[in-house]
Amino acid sequence: MKRQITILGGGYAGLLTALRLARRARGQLDIRLINGSELFVERVRQHQAAVGARLRSLSIPRLLAGTGVSFVAARADGLDLARGELHAQGRRFGFDELVLALGSRVDRSLVPGAREHAFSLDADIVPALRERLLAVERARGSVVVVGGGLSGIEMAAELAERWPHVPVTLLSHSQLAPELSRGAREYIRRHLLQSGVQLHEGARVQQIEPGAVWWSSEGSATAQRSVAGVCIWAGGFAVSSLPREAGLLVNAREQVIVGDHLRSLSHPQVSAVGDAADVEGGASGRLHLSCKVAIYMAASAADNVARRHQRLAEAPFVFSDGGVCISLGRRTGVIDRRWPDGSVREQSIDGRSGAFFKELICRYTVLRLRAERAGLWPLSALEAPRQLPTSAAPRIAA
Ligand SMILES: Cc1cc2nc3c(=O)[nH]c(=O)nc-3n(C[C@H](O)[C@H](O)[C@H](O)COP(=O)(O)OP(=O)(O)OC[C@H]3O[C@@H](n4cnc5c(N)ncnc54)[C@H](O)[C@@H]3O)c2cc1C
């Protein structure tokens, strides 16, 4: 019987793992992909969808057609690692190896009222957010975005460009995007202010209530109230509790802690990729939750599953950073360049060129999936595996 490999989560990481593993395994493995829905979500474009952009609809079964990967549209609600079983909506799926590609969600548990009165850029929330934004725009209301990280910045800039007459406030508890170079940060700050965004850095949000956000400035005990026809919470990410509940070793954010072969430190029959994984020791540099990291992890994990099956030596995950890209609406963007180890280079591309490259990179993420499916992406892009003597072959507990 063929070895069963289940991949849970059909985002950038899960889909690429499935497509690449299918190419590597050439029919030798039984590969299954389970995802909550049949549609692939372009998460990097959710801020565009929120202001009304119609995103193309990408069907996962269609992307997988002809690859031999079987697809199940179901939400997993339990894992029994001792039995090698995944539970999803009353059904049980056995596996020999599991790849967790569960992604992340915006964490709205951090401030009272956020869950009840704020929207997020999660794909299942965005349709309601879009409706609410349209209503607020018609009523000449205002929007408050909480979170000065990349998704909060992108959201505020998108709103200011789409509806320049709608007052937008951006609250950031620290300075804007502290991980960016000074030049990139300055550019973004200037752009937001010129677009009319009211920017408050060092603003700690205390509570969100219907129609308003309470916050205080760093060092001040006085709370301020910003009126919000809509509040968009972009203040941090959290990962599914499923891995922790199953007994996997996780970090404080509930990401699965993996070694440099992307296998769980506590359960080697489980690998984790993308936002759901935390590589122990950070040997591969500073990894941000991002598509670029998700895609590289996926390719590495798929290759290692195939290598184990072929009794070849696994190769460690190596990530070489190129830069961080941020859109500021449709006409402006910033590519903040990095050294390969992820450190800031103090060199960026901005303005229309920044927007052009950012759009190219967003398209690349989907193109990369299609290229893998069509067999156009070279398998040799990763270091060729070395044959191991049988006794030294990596072992996976059944
Ligand atoms: C607004 C926004 C803009 C962003 N912009 C950028 C950007 O410009 N560049 C960049 O690199 N990154 C960006 N990111 C981050 C990037 O989107 C994530 O890092 C990336 O999506 C991670 O890929 P993933 O495959 O790990 O997770 P995801 O893309 O989140 O996919 C996870 C999948 O798992 C499924 N799933 C989860 N739980 C279950 C379950 N229990 N059962 C079944 N299926 C399940 C989900 O439905 C989803 O399909 C942005 C994020 C947001 C929110």
The ligand as an SDF file (V2000), in Angstrom:
LIG
                    3D

 53 58  0  0  0  0  0  0  0  0999 V2000
   -4.0520   41.8480    4.3370 C   0  0  0  0  0  0  0  0  0  0  0  0
   -2.8300   41.0010    4.2670 C   0  0  0  0  0  0  0  0  0  0  0  0
   -1.8160   41.3650    3.3810 C   0  0  0  0  0  0  0  0  0  0  0  0
   -0.6600   40.5900    3.3030 C   0  0  0  0  0  0  0  0  0  0  0  0
    0.3000   40.9750    2.4240 N   0  0  0  0  0  0  0  0  0  0  0  0
    1.4000   40.2210    2.2840 C   0  0  0  0  0  0  0  0  0  0  0  0
    2.3910   40.5580    1.3290 C   0  0  0  0  0  0  0  0  0  0  0  0
    2.3010   41.5670    0.6500 O   0  0  0  0  0  0  0  0  0  0  0  0
    3.4760   39.7590    1.2000 N   0  0  0  0  0  0  0  0  0  0  0  0
    3.6200   38.6250    1.9480 C   0  0  0  0  0  0  0  0  0  0  0  0
    4.6180   37.9010    1.7790 O   0  0  0  0  0  0  0  0  0  0  0  0
    2.7020   38.2740    2.8740 N   0  0  0  0  0  0  0  0  0  0  0  0
    1.5990   39.0360    3.0690 C   0  0  0  0  0  0  0  0  0  0  0  0
    0.6570   38.6830    3.9890 N   0  0  0  0  0  0  0  0  0  0  0  0
    0.8770   37.4620    4.8170 C   0  0  0  0  0  0  0  0  0  0  0  0
    0.5560   36.2220    3.9850 C   0  0  0  0  0  0  0  0  0  0  0  0
   -0.7350   36.3370    3.4410 O   0  0  0  0  0  0  0  0  0  0  0  0
    0.6620   34.9640    4.8440 C   0  0  0  0  0  0  0  0  0  0  0  0
    1.9280   34.9310    5.4360 O   0  0  0  0  0  0  0  0  0  0  0  0
    0.4520   33.7380    3.9490 C   0  0  0  0  0  0  0  0  0  0  0  0
   -0.8870   33.7040    3.5260 O   0  0  0  0  0  0  0  0  0  0  0  0
    0.8120   32.4530    4.6980 C   0  0  0  0  0  0  0  0  0  0  0  0
    0.5060   31.3570    3.8980 O   0  0  0  0  0  0  0  0  0  0  0  0
   -0.0370   30.0020    4.5610 P   0  0  0  0  0  0  0  0  0  0  0  0
   -0.2480   29.0350    3.4580 O   0  0  0  0  0  0  0  0  0  0  0  0
    0.8190   29.6320    5.7080 O   0  0  0  0  0  0  0  0  0  0  0  0
   -1.4530   30.4060    5.2100 O   0  0  0  0  0  0  0  0  0  0  0  0
   -2.8150   30.8520    4.5410 P   0  0  0  0  0  0  0  0  0  0  0  0
   -2.6010   31.5350    3.2500 O   0  0  0  0  0  0  0  0  0  0  0  0
   -3.5300   31.5940    5.6210 O   0  0  0  0  0  0  0  0  0  0  0  0
   -3.5780   29.4700    4.2670 O   0  0  0  0  0  0  0  0  0  0  0  0
   -4.0220   28.6330    5.3060 C   0  0  0  0  0  0  0  0  0  0  0  0
   -5.1480   27.7640    4.7930 C   0  0  0  0  0  0  0  0  0  0  0  0
   -5.4740   26.7950    5.7850 O   0  0  0  0  0  0  0  0  0  0  0  0
   -6.8980   26.6960    5.8890 C   0  0  0  0  0  0  0  0  0  0  0  0
   -7.2470   26.2100    7.2090 N   0  0  0  0  0  0  0  0  0  0  0  0
   -6.9770   26.7900    8.4090 C   0  0  0  0  0  0  0  0  0  0  0  0
   -7.4790   26.0360    9.4070 N   0  0  0  0  0  0  0  0  0  0  0  0
   -8.0750   24.9660    8.8200 C   0  0  0  0  0  0  0  0  0  0  0  0
   -8.7600   23.8280    9.3280 C   0  0  0  0  0  0  0  0  0  0  0  0
   -8.9400   23.6190   10.6420 N   0  0  0  0  0  0  0  0  0  0  0  0
   -9.2370   22.9130    8.4560 N   0  0  0  0  0  0  0  0  0  0  0  0
   -9.0720   23.0900    7.1230 C   0  0  0  0  0  0  0  0  0  0  0  0
   -8.4130   24.1460    6.5830 N   0  0  0  0  0  0  0  0  0  0  0  0
   -7.9280   25.0690    7.4290 C   0  0  0  0  0  0  0  0  0  0  0  0
   -7.3630   28.1200    5.6340 C   0  0  0  0  0  0  0  0  0  0  0  0
   -8.7280   28.1290    5.2760 O   0  0  0  0  0  0  0  0  0  0  0  0
   -6.4290   28.5460    4.5110 C   0  0  0  0  0  0  0  0  0  0  0  0
   -6.9470   28.1710    3.2620 O   0  0  0  0  0  0  0  0  0  0  0  0
   -0.5180   39.4290    4.1160 C   0  0  0  0  0  0  0  0  0  0  0  0
   -1.5400   39.0490    4.9870 C   0  0  0  0  0  0  0  0  0  0  0  0
   -2.6830   39.8180    5.0790 C   0  0  0  0  0  0  0  0  0  0  0  0
   -3.7810   39.4070    6.0290 C   0  0  0  0  0  0  0  0  0  0  0  0
  1  2  1  0
  2  3  1  0
  2 52  2  0
  3  4  2  0
  4  5  1  0
  4 50  1  0
  5  6  2  0
  6  7  1  0
  6 13  1  0
  7  8  2  0
  7  9  1  0
  9 10  1  0
 10 11  2  0
 10 12  1  0
 12 13  2  0
 13 14  1  0
 14 15  1  0
 14 50  1  0
 15 16  1  0
 16 17  1  0
 16 18  1  0
 18 19  1  0
 18 20  1  0
 20 21  1  0
 20 22  1  0
 22 23  1  0
 23 24  1  0
 24 25  2  0
 24 26  1  0
 24 27  1  0
 27 28  1  0
 28 29  2  0
 28 30  1  0
 28 31  1  0
 31 32  1  0
 32 33  1  0
 33 34  1  0
 33 48  1  0
 34 35  1  0
 35 36  1  0
 35 46  1  0
 36 37  1  0
 36 45  1  0
 37 38  2  0
 38 39  1  0
 39 40  1  0
 39 45  2  0
 40 41  1  0
 40 42  2  0
 42 43  1  0
 43 44  2  0
 44 45  1  0
 46 47  1  0
 46 48  1  0
 48 49  1  0
 50 51  2  0
 51 52  1  0
 52 53  1  0
M  END
$$$$
